[in-house]
Amino acid sequence: MNTSTKKLLIIGLVWPEPNSSAAGTRMIQLIDLFLSKGYQIVFASAASKSDFSYDFSKTNVFEQQIKLNDVSFNVFLKKLNPDLVLFDRFMVEEQYGWRVQQECPNALKVLDTEDLHCLRSARQQSDKKKQVLDLFSDTAKREIASILRCDLSLIISEVEMDMLKTQFKIDASLIYYLPFLEKEITKKNIANWISYEERADFVFIGNFLHEPNWNTVQFLKTKVWPVLRKRLPHASLNIFGSYASQKVLQLDNKNEKFLIKGRAVDAKETIAKHRILLAPIQFGAGVKGKFIDAMHVGTPSVTTSVGAEAMKGNLDWNGSIEDNLALFIDEAVKLYQDKNAWQVAQQNGVQIINKRYSAKYFTGPFILELERLTSDLTAHRQNNFFGQILNHHTAQSTKYMSLWIEEKNRR
């Protein structure tokens, strides 16, 4: 092993499934970035692998199965002695952060939030109970505490960056905007897109373990499609998604042309065959990978303000954004039937990907920021005094809960 190579330990909540979720895609993008910068990477997780887990055997990433609430992780950690530890979502930092602090106090601790879970949860409760949004939940306390305990947290949405600074008073030095890291759409890509005439039908796609996706499908079934199919009787709505349970499958209705298709082998190829991505998302957070995929293959979309949140900046959307149900349906009909509007929407998507998500704008500055923090870690941590308090042994409730479970498991 080259001793000068920086060692990165990624602790995953799950083994990444880039064909199943945006979170999996995000993780593989980060791994590819670190590999390109010469990092030696170990990916560790206590989760079980599935048939759809990413195949690391074709990469230079080492895999490590670890246990929850077990001292064997400490032994593994001490031997590896990583320079950088990346936690995949705040729940992972809660489980393993104190062990990293104990065994590798000089390792840079980075949290990849994926999206703000507390924001998604608050919006879900607000939608369910028809109440005013309450951000300051127990989930928020846990997630913000995790952000404070880490040296840097990666935020995928500018809206969430602003919320952390204004609502939760998080110091700007602790959070870093790092969106999806995409390849630019080239003229060659555009030339290979399936034409308007060769496409038909509407599509929705999303991992059904993710509650906003299940809610969206219910909304499509009960509110949108009964009206839309009467306006466009020859069109179908095809629903794709991994981990579709029986409650999802039973919505399939061939007479209504509301079709539950299950897992898509390739999300982009699937979206590319359809004329419109239909996604009236009612709650959620972060940035939606389905729209990124749609833009890459020239498929316009109709969504809500929550669905498109933080994605387009001051650019035009690749389709329509509409929260009013009747207007949402009107926009879907127009975009489906109007070839000129549809082609304009395509080009809007190109602009969004190339100007807001091109990896070339973000990778260099991000690596420089990690190097800066590493070189001045003591001063950085001293400036984060609340983080020091939370890392202090008297505040480590997760540590002592874990040790209690570990002891209990021995008996």
N, C-alpha and C positions, 0 to 999 in steps of 0.2 A: 504493500500500500504506500502510495506517495504521501509522506508525512506533511507536505506543504498543502495538500488538497484539503479544502474545507469540508467538514462533515456535517451533513444535514440530516436530522431525524424528523420525519413526518409521522405524527401519531394520528391515524385516521379513525373517525367515528365508524366508518365502514370501508370496505375495499372499494375503490372507485369503479363506477359503472358509467362511463361517458356516453354510452348509447341509451342509458335509462334516465339520466337526470342531468340538469345543468350543473349541479354540484360536482358530479363526476367529471364533466368536461372541464370545469374550472380547476379541479385538482390536477388533472393531466396537463393543463396549460402551465400551471406553476411548476410541475415536475420537469417539463420540457425546458422551461426557462432556466431552472437551476442546473440541469444537465448541460445546457449550452454554455453556462458560465464555469463549468468544470467542477461542480460540487459532486462529492461522493454522497449518494442518497440511500438512506435506509427508510423504507416505508413499513410501519408497524401498526397493527390493529388487533384488537381483541375480538372483533366481529368474525363471523363465519363467512367464507367466500361463497359466491353463487356462480352459476354457469356463465353469468354475464360480467363477472369481475374482470377488470383490465388485466391483460397478460403482461406482467413485468418481465417475464423470462426473455423477451426480445429486446430488453433495454439494459442499461447499466444500473438499474435500481435493485437493491437487495431487499428481500422481504423478511419480515420477522413477525411471527405470531406471538402475541403477548397476552397476559392475563390481567383481568381486573382485580384490584384489591389484593395484590400478591407481591411479595418482596422480590420475586424473580425478576420483576421489571427493574428494580433498583440495581440488581446485579448486572443485568444487560446494559442498563444506562451507564453505569460506572465504567464498564469495559469499553463501550463505544465512545464515551466522552465527546459528544457532538459539540461543534462550535455554534450551531443554530438548531433550535427546536421549533417546528411549526405544528401548532395545534389545529386540528380540523374541527372547528366549531367550539363554542364555549363549554359544552358539556365534557369534551375531552380534556380541556384545560382544568376543569374542576377535578376530574379523576386523577390526572397525572401531573398537574402543574407543581404541586408541592413536592413530589418525588424528584422532579427535574431540579427544582430550587435546592433541594437537599443534596443531591448527588453531583449536580453540574451547575453550581452557582454562577459561573462565568459565561454560561451559554446564553446567547441572545434568544429571548422567548418571543415568538411571533404568533399571533392568533389570526387565523383566516375565518372571519365571521360567516362567510357565504352570503347571508343577509342578516339583518337584525331580527333575531327570533322574537324579541320582545315586541317589536313593531308589528310583525305578522300576527302574533298572538293577540295583541290588543285590537287590531283591525278585525280579526275573526270574531272576537267577543263582542265588539261594537256592532258588527253586522248581524250576529246571531241574536243579540238581546235588544237591538235597535236603541242603543245607548250612545252617549257621547264618548269619544275615544279617550281611554285612560291608559297612558303610557307607563305609569309608575306602578307596575305590577311586581309580584315576586320574581317572575321571569326576568324582568328588567333589572332588578337588584342583583340577581345572579349574573346576568350577562355583563352589566356594567362593572361589577366587581372583577370579573374575568379580564375585561379590557384593561382595568387599572392594574391588575397583577402582572400583565405582560408588558414587554418593552415596546411593542408596536402591534397594532391591530389593522388588518387589511379590510377596507370597506369597499364594496363593489358599486355603491350608489352615492351620487353627490347629494341626494336628498337625505340619506342616512348620515353622511358626513356632517351636514348642516344641523341635523337633529341632535347628533351627539354633542356638538359644540354648544348649541343654544339651549336645548332642553335639559341635557344631562351635564352640561358644563365640563366636558372632557377637554383637556388641554390638546391643542392641535399637534403637539409633538408626539402624541401617543397613537394617533390614527393616520392612516395613509390611504389615499384613494387609488385603488388598483382595480379597474374594471376587467371584463373579459379581454383576453389578449388574442386578437383575431388577425388572420391573414387578410390583406386587402383584396377587394373584389377587382379583378382585372378585366380588360376588354375581352380577353379570351374567355374568361368565366362567363361573361354576359352573352357572348356569341353562342355558348353552349346551352344556354337556358332553354327550357321547353317553352314554346310559343303560347300566346293567349288562346289561339284556336285549338291547340292540342291539349289544353287543360280543361278539366271540368270539376265541378263539385266543391264543397267546402270541407275544410279539415280542422280538427282540433287535436293537439297532441300534448301529453303530459304524464308524468309519473303519478300513479294513483295513490301512492303512499303519502303524497303531498296534499294536504287538505284543500288548499286553494284550487287545485286542479279538479278534485272531485266535486267541489262546490260549483265550479264553472260548468261542468258537464250537466249537473242538475239544473242549473240556470238555463243552459241551452235547451235542454229537454222540455222544461215546463214553460219557459217564458219566450224564448227566441224562436225556436224551430216551428212551433205550431203556427206562428204568423208568417215566418219567412218561407216555409215550404209552400204555402198557398200563393205567395207572390212569385216563386220560382219553382213550379211543380216538377220540372225535369231534373232539378238538382238534388243531390244527396248530401248528407252531413256525415262524414266518416271520422269516427273517434278512435284515435290510437293512444296507447299508453302502456307502460310496463306495470306489472303487479295489479292487474284489474281483478277485483274480487267479485263475488257473486252479485253483490248489490249493483256493481257497474254493469256486468254482463246482462243482467235482466232488463236493462234499459233498451237493449237492441230491439228494433222494430222495423222489419223490412217494408211493411206497408207504408210506414211513415218516412221511409228512406233515412232513418236515424240508425246508423250502423256502428256497432261496437266492434272494432277490428283487432283489439289487443295490442301486443307489443310490435313496434315497428323495427324491422331488422336494421334499417338505416334511416334515422329521423329526417335528414336532409333530402334523401332520395324520395321519401314518402311525401314530404311537404311539397317537393318540386312538381309532383304530378297534379296538384290541385290548383284551382284558380285563386282561392282566398283562404287564408288562415283566420278562423273565427274564434275570438277569445274574449268574451265579456267577463273578464276577471273582476270579482267583487271585493276581494281582499288579498293581501299578500305583502311582500316586501322584496327588496333587492332588485335585481335586473333579470328579466325573463329570457332564458336561453332559447325558448321556442321562437321568439321574434328574431334573435340573432341568426338562427338557422334559416328562418324564412327569408330574411334579407339576402343571405348568401346564395339562395337558389332562385331569387326573383319572384317570390310569392308575397304579394301585398297582404296586409292584415287589417282587420277591424277589431278594435279593442276599446277598453275603458281608460280613464285617466290613471287608475291604479295599475293597470296592465302595462301602460307605456311609461310609467313614472321613471324619471331620471334618465331615460334612454336617448332622447332625441336632442337634448339641449335646446338651442334656438333654431334647429333645422326643422324641415317639414317631415311629418311622419310618413312611413311607407304604406299609406292607406288612410284610415280614419280613426279618430279617437272620439268616442261619444258615450256619455253616461246615461242619457235618456234612452229608454228602451225603444220607443217608436222611432226616434232618429237613428239609433244604432241599426235597426233593421233597414231603414231607408238607405243608409250609407252602404250597407252590405249589398243591397239590390243594385244600387248605382255602380258600385265598384265591380260587381260581377258582370254587369251588362255593358259598361262603357269602356271600350278597349283603350281609348286615349287616356282616360283617368287612371286606368290600371297600369299603363306603361309609365305614366308620370310617377305613380306610387313606387314602381320598381326602382326608378332612378333615385328617388328619395332615400330608399333603403341603401343604395350604393353609397350615397353621401354620408349617411349615418355610420355605416361600418368603417369607411375609409377615413373619416375625419374624427370619429369619436372612439373607435375601438381598435384601430391599427396598433399591433403590438410594438411597432417601432417607436411610438411616442412614449411608451411606458416602461419598457424593460430596462433600459440603461439607467434612467433616474432612480428606479426602484433598487437596483443592485448598489448604486452609489449610496443611497440612503442606509441600506443595511451595513455597508462598509463604514459609513460615518458613525452609526450607532455603536458598532463593534469597537471602534477605536476610542470611543469616549463614553463607554457604557456606565462607568461609575458616576460620572457627572449627570448623565441622562436619568439614572435611577434616583439620584439625590433630588432632582427637580420634580420627581413623581413621588412626593411624600405620602400621599394617600395610598399609592401602590405599595410602598414600604410597610405601611400599617397593615394592609390586607395580607401581605406576605409574612408578617410577624406571627410567631407561633400561637399567640393568644387569640388570633382571629381565624385560625385555620380549621374551621369546623369540618370542611371536607376531608382534611387530613385525618382527623381523629375518627370520623365516621368510617373512613376506609380502613384504618388500622383495626377498628372494632370488628368490621366485617371479616378482615383477614384473620383475626384471632378466632372468631366464631367458626370460620371455615376449617380451622385446624382440628376442631373437636368432633 
